[in-house]
């Protein structure tokens, strides 16, 4: 009959495949790989054989190499997002501050939709080409922003005079000296 077992997590290393104290071969398990091991009896020779299928190729780069990239992307996102939101808030008229901040967040949502569409369209054979296309889009975007910044005239905000609060006292609180 045919018997199966659930998938099991095993540690990396070299394993010897044994069945009834008979060695059927070796299995090399690497970090990040997913393997399927099949033990079957050859109907002609009546000898058990092991077949190993690699379902997911093992990692070729250690995961800690992602930390510098994550750090740079996070710092860039913080700098860009904070300055953009501050700019949209400070340069908007009083009645449009929330609308312009919503427009800022909406452009971020549109950018995420573009990434999803390009990724799901699978228009590129490899990730490097896809990233190169995104880099070219960023260069075009940067050129547009440079042109707009060159032509931009900052909004002048009129400062209101602070009210002088001298002379008005609140008698509901006692002083520390009382």
PEKASUL-V116840 format. One record per pair of residues at least 12 apart in sequence whose C-alpha atoms are under 7 Angstrom apart, sorted by the first residue. I is the first residue (numbers start at 0). J is the second residue. D is the distance in whole Angstrom. If there is no record, write none. Layout:
I:J:D ; I:J:D
This chain:
11:28:5 ; 11:29:5 ; 11:30:6 ; 12:27:6 ; 12:28:5 ; 12:29:7 ; 13:25:7 ; 13:26:6 ; 13:27:4 ; 13:28:6 ; 14:26:5 ; 14:27:6 ; 23:48:6 ; 23:49:6 ; 24:49:7 ; 29:57:6 ; 30:57:6 ; 30:58:6 ; 31:57:5 ; 31:58:5 ; 32:55:5 ; 32:56:5 ; 32:57:4 ; 32:58:7 ; 33:53:6 ; 33:54:5 ; 33:55:5 ; 33:56:7 ; 34:51:7 ; 34:52:6 ; 34:53:5 ; 34:54:5 ; 34:55:7 ; 35:51:6 ; 35:52:5 ; 35:53:6 ; 35:54:7 ; 36:49:7 ; 36:50:6 ; 36:51:5 ; 36:52:6 ; 37:49:6 ; 37:50:5 ; 37:51:6 ; 38:50:6 ; 84:100:6 ; 87:99:6 ; 87:100:6 ; 88:100:7 ; 90:154:6
